[in-house]
């Protein structure tokens, strides 16, 4: 693996089948969970730079732990608070607030680190700019070392890989009587418009995995980019979508077509025990942080149906598997 920006980076000449590639990497992640220090020497004398242009809790800590489990030194740099304001536009006349151009900063970081991991969010003002993924792509262009996305303007691949791992782990512990699980991604209310990153990425990974019946449910006007959702069943009736579900992924996102808006904050879209009763005793997932009793009720989050904590714990093993594959490719 040369970089990790989306699910497509798992495809290699030796494993061109994306579903099989996901399963292979998931097995490696769960093997690390069983024996975290088995590859302690793999990253010896290697450094990873974790660059944050936006806040993080689970992504930052889990990636640090994963790197250290592989013997790497992890250095965190909060670019948005501790560094110079970076310019990413090519040919920019830097007479404004930006101080250093990415084409000057990124190559230096590439000399300091063996892997760069970047976290940035969309501005939710201009869809063309956000969906161009300029920030991540400029690091890839100029750093000269592998780049890992810790969340970008449109995708959160480490989270989505974690979600696949968590579903597979739960299926191993609690096998279903039916052949394929039904997985539902449901929109949830929130107090402010949020990016589409997690929803896009979850849809992309579940569709690529190909081993679940996948349904997306959301209010009118909240359709995601078809590039990510193609292959899923879309149903704007939440109750119908939840019927017989085995896994429910709860997430808010803002509008894609009329970009970055919040049309509704209807509390009836919050998942409750009454709605859970429509399902096949579904396990409930969320990427965190979660607004309790807005996105998800206490009665769900604190119930045996919630696998949110297990899911968050698996962030370490997802990151460790990805970093290990990159380190093996670099050798």
N, C-alpha and C positions, 0 to 999 in steps of 0.2 A: 504494500500500500504506500503510495507516494504522498498522499495528502488525505484529509478527511473533511470534506465540505458538504457532501450529500451521500445518499445511499449508493449512488453510482460509483463512488470511489472504491467500493468493495469488489467490483468486477476486475478480474485479472485474466491474463491469457490462460492460466492454468485452471481458473474457475470463472467461466463466462456467464454461468447461470446465476442471476441475481438472488433468487430465492435460496438456492443452495449456499451461496456465499454468505447470506445473512445467517443461515443455520450454522455454518462452519464457525463464523466469528462468535455467535452466541454460545456455542459449546466451549470455545476457548475462554470466554468471559466467565462462564459458570465454573470452569476448571480453576480459574484464578480465585473465585470465591471460595472454593474448597481448599485451595493451597495458595494463599496470596503471595508468598515469598519464593515460589518455585523458580522464578526468573530474576532473582535479586541481582544477578551479575549482568543481566542483559543491558541495562542502562548505565553501568559503571563508567564514570568519567564523562558522562553526558549531561547536558543541561537543557531544560525546557523553560522558555520564557512564556509566562501567562500574562497576556496584555488585556487589560479591562478598560474599555471605553464607556462601560456602564456597570452598575452594581451586580453583585453575584453572591450567593451563599453556597448552595449545593454544587454548582458547576466549579467554582473556584476550589472549594475544599476537597471535593471528590477527585478532581484532576491532580491536585497536589499529592494526595494520598496515593493515587495510582502511580504517579511518577516515582515517588519514593519507594513504593513496593518493587519497582523495577530497578532500583539503585540509582535513579536520576536525581540530580539536584534541580529543584523547582524554584524559580524566582518569579515573584509576583510584582507586576508594575501596573498601578492604577493610573493609566495614561490620562484619564479625564480629570484627575485630581492632582497628580504629582508631576506630570510631564508638560512639555510645550504643546500648545494647540497645533494639531497637525493639519496640513493641507493635503487633500487627496486629488484635486482636479489637475489634470494635465494642462500645462501651459498657463497656470494661474498667475496673475499679477498679485503678488502677496503684499498688498498695501493695506490689508484689513487686520483681522484679529488673529489669523493663523501665523505661526512663528517658524515652523519647520515643515518642509515638504516630505511626503512619504518616500519619495525616491532618494532622499538623503538619509532618512531615519531607518528605513527597513533594511538596506544592505548592511548597516552597522549592527543592527540587531541580529542579522543573519551570521555575522562574525562572532557574536557573543554566545549564540545558542545553536543547538543542534536541531531543535524543533521550536516553532513559534505557534502558540495557541492564542486565538483572538476572539474577544467577545465584543459585539457591537449590536445596537438596536436600530430599527428604522426610525426615521423622523415622523412618519405617518402624515407627511404633508404632500409629498410628490411621489406617486406610485412608480413612475418611470425611474426616478433616481434610486428609490429603495430597492426595486426589483432588479436593478443593474448589478447589485452587490459590489459596488465600487470599492468599499473599504477592504473587504476580504480579498477581492481580486487584485488590488494594488499591492497588498502584502505578498500575495502569491507571485506577482510579477517581479517584485524588486528584492525580496528577502533572500532568495537563493537557498532556502532550506524548506523542509516540509511544513505546511501550515495546517493546523487543526482548528475547525470552527467550534468555539465555545458558545455559540449562538450568533447568527448573523441577522441581516435585515429581513430575510424570508424563511430561514430554516434553523432548526435546532437539532442537528443529527445525533449528538451524543445523548440527548434526552430520548429521542425516538428509538435509538438502538437499545437504550435501557428499557424502554417500554416493551419492546419485543422480547428481551431477555426475561422480563418479569412475567409476561404472559406465558412464555414457554416454561419457566420455572414453576408457575402455578399449575399449569396443565400436567406437568410431571408429578406434582404432589397430589393433584385432584383431577384425575382423568375424567373426561366427559364420556357420556354414553354415545353421543353423536360424533361423527367423523371430524367436523370442522366447527370451531367456536364461532359464535356470532359476536362481533366486536362493533360497538357503537361509539362514535365520536359525537358528543352532544355539546352544543353551544350552551353557555351559562351566563346569567346576568353578571354585571360588574359595575363599579362606580365610575369607571373611565374607559375610553377606548384603548384596547390593547392590540399589539401586533398580531399578525396571522402566522408568525413563525412556527410555533409549536403545533398548531392545527395543520398547517401545510406539511410540516415534516412528518407528523404522525400519519397523515393520509398517504404520503409518499412511501413511507416504510411499510405500512400494512399492505398497501397495494403491491409493492415490490415483493414482499414476503409471499403473498399468494396463498396462504394456508388458513385464511379466515373468511367468513362471510362478513363483509364490511359495509356498514351503514353510517351515513353522516346525517345528523338532524340539526336544523337551525331555523330561526325565524326567517320570514321573507326578507330579502335584501342582504343576507349574510353569506351568499354563495362564495366559496373560495375559488382561487385560480384553478381552472380545469386541468392545467398541467400537472397538478398534484392530486386531484380528486378523481381523475378518470379511472373507471373501474369500480368505484364505490356506488352504492345505491344512495340516492339523496331523497330524504323524506322530511318535509316541513312539519309533519305531525309527530311530535315527540313521543306521545304515548304509543303510536303505531311502531315507531322506530325502536322503542325499548322492548317491545314484546319479545320474550324468549331470549333476550340478550344474555351472554355469558360474561362479557367484560364491557364496562362503560368507562369511557375516557371523557372526563368533564373539563371543558376549557372555554374561556371567553375569547372572542376575537372581534376586531372592528371590521367594518365593511371593506370589501376589496374593490368592487366596481365604482362606487362613489367613495373614493378612498379615505380610509382612516376615520370614518364616522361611527357614531353610536346611535342607531335609530330607536332602539328600545332598551329598556332595563326591566323588562317584565319579570317579576319575581316568580311567576308561574313556571318559568323554565328552570328554576333551581331544583336539583334532584332531592327527593324526599323519600321516606319509607313507603308512602303510597305508590310512588312511581317505581320504586324498586320491586314492589310486589308484582309488577307486570313482567318482570324478567325471570330468567332461569337462576334465581338467587345470585345475581351477577356480582362479580368483584368490581370494585370501583377504584378508578385511578385518577390521578391529577399530578401535574408536574411540580406544583408548589412554586412560590408561596400561594396560599389560597385564602380568599376572603370568606371566613366562616359565616354561615347563615346569609350569605349573598350568593356566592357560587355554589356552595355545598353546605348542607345543614350539618349541625353538630351530630345529630342522630345517625347520619351516614358516616361522617368522618371518624366517629368514635365507635363504630360498629365492627363486628367481625367481617363484614363485607368489604371494608376498606383495606386495600393493600398499598396505600399511599406511602407509608413508612418503608415497607419492603422495597417498593419501587425506588424511593430516594436512596436507600442504602445500596441498591444495585448500580447507582451512578459510578461508584468506584470501579466496579468490574468491567463496565462498558468502556470507561476511559482506559483502564489498564490493558484491555484486549486491543484497543485501537493503537495506543502508543507502542505496544509490543510489536504489532505488525509493521508499523513505520520503522521502528528500530531495526527489525530483521531485514527490511528492504534496503535500509541504508548501509548495511554491512557489506 
